[in-house]
Amino acid sequence: MKKYWLIGAAFAALLIIGLTTWSARLDIAVDADEPLATEPELAQVLSAQAQPTATPGSINTASTDDEPAYDDGYDDIAETPAAEAMQAMASQQQAILQYPSYSQPYEYIGAAHRNWNRSYPVEIPVLDGDETLSLQLQRYHHIYPQAIEGELVASMAIDVVRLELVDADSGTLLYSVSSDEPSFAIALEADWPRNLRLRAEVSFGGGREQLSTDLTFHYPAARVTAVGQASVEGDDVVAEVTAEVEQAGIYRLRAVLSEDESQPLAVLTARERLATGQQRFLIRAHHSVLPEHAAELYLTDLVLERMSSHPGDEQGFGQSNRTSWPLGTVNPADIDTSPYQPDAQEQRQIEFLRNWQG
């Protein structure tokens, strides 16, 4: 029993350090000065297994005169699949910390960037569980004038689908349509509210079912209108981004740095407080994510986000005039290739992971 506590506690510690590291790499925290989890906090999680407590209906493994503790040895923990997964996670976190948070290799966080706006399907069993019905949207956040696109996926034939889009807060009906097609596209209106709910009533041979899913609507808070040619600044390649800002606030731009538009190299992150009007800021790529040869670089898959800086300050999103911005050709011979030096907090996290791995 203690063996499983130890595995669980260690996994929890690695999960904490993984989430804090990924949060820093993706720049998720609203407060730039908000600290990551420290190694004493992580060690406290690991040591929790040393003081087990009983819960209703559980076995208390603490030693007592009348109730001996279970102790079947921990030597085989390192051989379990869970331990191997934790070792792999620790190794990956160490690798991530070798790069600056503003310039992370695509292989580490590319999937998170690609799926940032994923909408999870809503699926229900029908006809006594013999069939399934699912409502799937292409995205969760919709930025005007993006259409709400999705489909009904069913394991049986569908007769009629009635869709209703309502204000999720007030229940006010905004749009409705009936169709015999499983796929749909609903054009957004500029004055629709932020929080929306899509309801689907599906008729099929043998029954009728309802499904619903929530989504958000955003009028663009800002727009990227230009990205300048790349230049070298120390051990970084930098490019100036121009944005037309409608709503002032703290903005985060995430984008993929690609070679020849086809080979993703890294996910770059820039964060700036922007006033309204035309604003300029820099986005950086560390030399460690660049190819070792002269290459034509592009900035693609831009995600411009107005971050919530305090309760009641709603998150927003912007758009880009282009899906791909050419940065020009960069020669690595022009760049200072000194290794990246993790800061003090990152060094402590690396040391903690190394000590944990033994």
Secondary structure, 3 states (H helix, E strand, C coil): CHHHHHHHHHHHHHHHHHHHHHHHHHCCCCCCCCCCCCHHHHHHHHHHHHCCCCCCCCCCCCCCCCCCCCCCCCCCHHHCHHHHHHHHHHHHHHHHCCCCCCEEEHHHHHHHHHCCCCCCCEEEEECCCCEEEEEEECCCEEECCCCEEEEEEECCCEEEEEEEEEECCCCCEEEEEEECCCEEEECCCCCCCCEEEEEEEEEECCEEEEEEEEEEEECCCEEEEEECCCEEECCEEEEEEEEEECCCEEEEEEEEEEECCCEEEEEEEEEEEECCEEEEEEEEEEHHHCCCCCEEEEEEEEEEEECCCCCCCCCEECEECCCEEEEEEECHHHCCCCCCCCCHHHHHHHHHHHHHHC
